[in-house]
Amino acid sequence: MLHSTCFFSLFLSFTLHLSGINSAKMTFINQCNCTVWPALTSNAPVNLSTTGFVLPSGQNSSVNVPVNWNGRIWGRTLCTTDTVTGNFSCVTGDCNSGKIACDSVGSPPNTLVEFGLDSYGGLDFYDVSLVDGFNMPVIVVPVSGSGSNCESTGCVLDLNAVCPTELKVTRNEEVVACQNPCSAFKEDYFCCVGNRSSCEPSVYSKIFKTACPQAYSYPYDDQTSTFTCSTPADYNVVFCPKSSNASQRVGDSLIAGNETSKWLSPSGDFAFGFYQLPNKLFLLAIWYNRIQNMTIIWSANGDNLAPIGSKLELNDSRGLVLKNPQGLELWTSNFTSGTIFNGLMNDDGNFQLLDQNFVSLWESFSHPTDTLVPTQVLELGGELFSRQGEFNFSTGRFKLHLQEDGNLVFKLVNLLSNNSYEPYFDTGTADAKNKTNVGIKFVFDKSSFLYVLKKSGEKFIVSTSNKTISSNDVYYKATINYDGVFTVSYYPKDPKKEQRWVTLTTIPENICLDCIFNDGGGVCGLNSICNLKDDQRPMCNCLERYSLIDSNNMYGGCIPNFQVICQDMGSQDEYMMKELQNTDWPKSDYETISPCTLEECTTYCLQDCLCVLATFSGNSCWKKKLPLTNGRRGKKVNETSIMKLVKNNELLTPFLKQKMKKDHDTLIIVISVLLGFLVLVVLMLVGAMYCGFSYNRKKIKSGRTNNGVIEKNLRNFTFKELVEATGNFSEELGRGSFSIVYKGTIDMTSLAIKKLDKLFRDNDKEFQTEMNVIGQTHHRNLVRLLGYCNEGQHRILVYEFMSNGTLASFLFTPLKANWRQRFEIASGIARGLVYLHEECCIQIIHCDIKPQNILLDDQYNARISDFGLAKLLLINQSHTETGIRGTKGYVAPDWFRSSPITPKVDTYSFGVLLLEIICCRRNVEKEFIDEEKGILTDWAYDCFKTRRLDILLENDDEVIKNIKSFEKFVMIALWCIHEDPSLRPTMKKVLLMLEGIVEVSIPPNPYLYGSAN
């Protein structure tokens, strides 16, 4: 029976001192992921107190040898001691002594370091030899007392990649060494000894020499593999040295905006550097570098993003220091003591700051953000915090916490106070009665298993999967997401397999139904409903007649579009009750009625002004009032909710109703007085008074039309307020033909402030258009107007700020959005246009749909902006004739003919935009050498007509796997861009086609007069 020794990387150091006045110090450094047993032998009898010892991963050990010492050093691996016989042996490098100490050179394969100290002319001679094979990479580094002629030798080798299959030594399917060909084949050609002319390098020697050009690779290699250094000198012998490309020296720096500005791990799997976000700001982060979308696993400055030109520098006293271009410090790594020698991006995804003895002073694994990767451990008190959105890396509402009592919990966090609510999930690994039964670590192992390690050594499994895949074949990550779900996912390394993250485990399995949030409103916030999607992630929806509190965040809760006041509720006939099947808000009850029927439950709520809805199940009724918490919907929800709504879609507050009633009464009194007066005066005076009355009526009506909507929905800002909010209009976000948009802040809320250009004579008309149109619209796919300034010559609109910029800046980049994102964006734009054309109180034609007028909110929902070119239609109108509006490349042919302008012009523009979205390129590209590709709409039809849609994809591997969906979207776009507006579908039909509800037929040639060419 064998007992195997296993160690964790503790980065401790100890020193073995030998007697002797004149001596050199050999420091052994183990950077391997496993324990190494160094061995030393001498060419002449030398009294060394140790010729072998154990060196755990991450540890250092120094041995003093005589200044004129000649000998060899190597590392042994996978050593064990037989618990019965006490015999010690190793899989590679064993010296056959039966004990840790050696008295002879180890058996092949082993990587030998050969020294001849003070051998000739006051010089030390040394080399690294692969003649006996190599069981691990080794380098020799002169560290003191050396002159400028002293060089390091050895190399960094990937055994699995370099070693030929027939020479590999494996254990448990892992390559542990590479055999030398002499030992493997026992042939003279590979075991050449004698003079130089008879010993030529074999094919294997050439392989080793190419991989490690500084090392000896066969018995009579050239002299360039021997190195010298002036005596006296000390040396470091490093086992499994890290790549020099992965190691950064003090003074090294990175600049945000430099595409090559990143530090890679030795394998290139991970990168540390600046990650550019769609809003053009930068995140200091670590990401999977070989994945198409470069998934982030750690970030530093999510709450304080860096502008272009920001600089990260490696400092010896403070570690990593990030400053903006003006020198203001944005973030720094914190460590308690010591001096930084270098930084190291490791192949496990951990970035470390090391001192000169390779002791870790700071590492990213000890400061995780929202993600764990294999081999990463969360210690007691450790936390993961979600981000706020897919590309919003600010600290989010959910955290995973290994509490001091050993219990692993998930909690909802109040972002304003930073206080945590009661856990919505816990492992139960705390035990007040048995202190050995408590958790001490949360471990994510290489096999994708997550477990809480208890003090007793027991593993409490948090997640397992029926599908176990080797980490050699896939990348893994475990993330607490911005919707509160903890997921374990993998991504295939093989590019021939579908390149996407596949979810293995979700915790909880159903966050909508399995978790009750006692505070904070639940996953979706207040007054919303949580639905579980097919991927077991929550989708949040507002109730009918409710709107998102933050239109950028569907998880932030909803507010009613009406005011609930328990005074003068009016007749019950003004309300209707709407049933919501399989829906409940379990924490919002204020009264329970039982027994009860569904009809009685409905009546009780209708008669109670506090009751906004009631829930019925069995024979019980629960009345609920605002705010509603823990809203959920699903087949397993047995309750039926009945919601109270005002009839006729009236969203007026009681105050406005009362005002209108008062105005009406006043008008009746005025009319009565006038009629009485008509009886007393002569006919001419009656006529004059009648005209005056008619004029006054028109004036009243006109005042209501122009200002009623604005007063109800929008804030009137002073110009001074907006000057202060924008820092005197200093930060420009973008500009168009009629306006310039600036970023501003009011009450700690970011705003987009659109200053209309006074040089354009139509700006007043545009201003009134936007005021009246956007003031009356509200939809999740439209940008919301919050206020305005109409002071003197100033015409300024104040919008909600969209943090992720325009669709153009997101779409037309080398990094393509995933297919699902493209579909959601296209569908969102379509929904917004359907609302403008068919669902709002005044039909609106946008007239300028293009990527620059589509903004992306925090969740990357599409939001239609810029109603400055919108043309209003009365409900009973079918067309309008006006001047040409829109942007070249997106303008429908209708504008250039005498055709009436209908909402179909937006359908045309949407068709062009849809092609841009699915192809991730602009409609008009001048730089194409091939003219037929220059105009996307023409090229798309040609590719469709010749059944060659694959060449339209431009090596978009993900879309190639979704070719059927791609073809459908191309067909929809071709219908939309037909030159005959009568053949174009309405946006309602376009949306139904996108969602698969209406079948898409083969589109005709979209050009009335032949081909595109």
Secondary structure, DSSP 8 states (H G I E B T S, - for coil): -EEE--------EEEE----SSEEEEEEEE-SSS-BEEEEEESS----S-SB--B-TT-EEEEEEETT-EEEEEEEEEEEEETTT--EEEEES--SSSSSS-SS---SS--EEEEEEEEETTEEEEEEE-TT-BSS-EEEEEEES--TT---EE----HHHHS-GGGEEEETTEEEEE--HHHHH--GGGS--S-GGG----HHHHHHHHH-TTSB-STT--GGG-EEEESS-EEEEEES---GGGEEETT-EEETT-TT-EEE-TTSSEEEEEEE-TTS-EEEEEEETTSTT--EEEES-TTS-B-TT-EEEEETTTEEEEE-TT--EEEE---SS----EEEE-TTS-EEEE-TT--EEEEGGGS--SEE-TT-EEETT-EEEEESSSS--SEEEEEEEE-TTS-EEEEEB-TTT--B-S-SEE-----SS-GGGSEEEEEE-TTS-EEEEETTS-EEEEE--S----TTTEEEEEEE-TTS-EEEEEEES-TTS--S-EEEEEESS-HHHH---SSTT-TT-TTEEEEE-TTS-EEEEE-TTEEESSTT-TTS-EEESS---SSS---GGGEEEEEETTEE-TT-EEEEE-S--HHHHHHHHHH-TT-SEEEEETTEEEEE-SS--S-EE-TT---EEEEEEEGGG----HHHHHHHHHHHHHHHHHHHHHHHHHHHS-HHHHHHHHHHHHHHHHHHHHHHHHHHHHHHH-EE--HHHHHHHTTTTT-EEEE-SSEEEEEEEETTEEEEEEEE-TTSTTHHHHHHHHHHHHTT---TTB--EEEEEEETTEEEEEEE--TT-BHHHHHSSSS---HHHHHHHHHHHHHHHHIIIIISSSEEE----SGGGEEE-TT--EEE---TT-EEE-TT---B-----S-TTT--GGGGSS--B-THHHHHHHHHHHHHHHHTS-SB-TT-SSGGGSBHHHHHHHHHHTT-GGGGSSS-HHHHTTHHHHHHHHHHHHHHT-SSGGGS--HHHHHHHHTTSS-------S-TTSS--
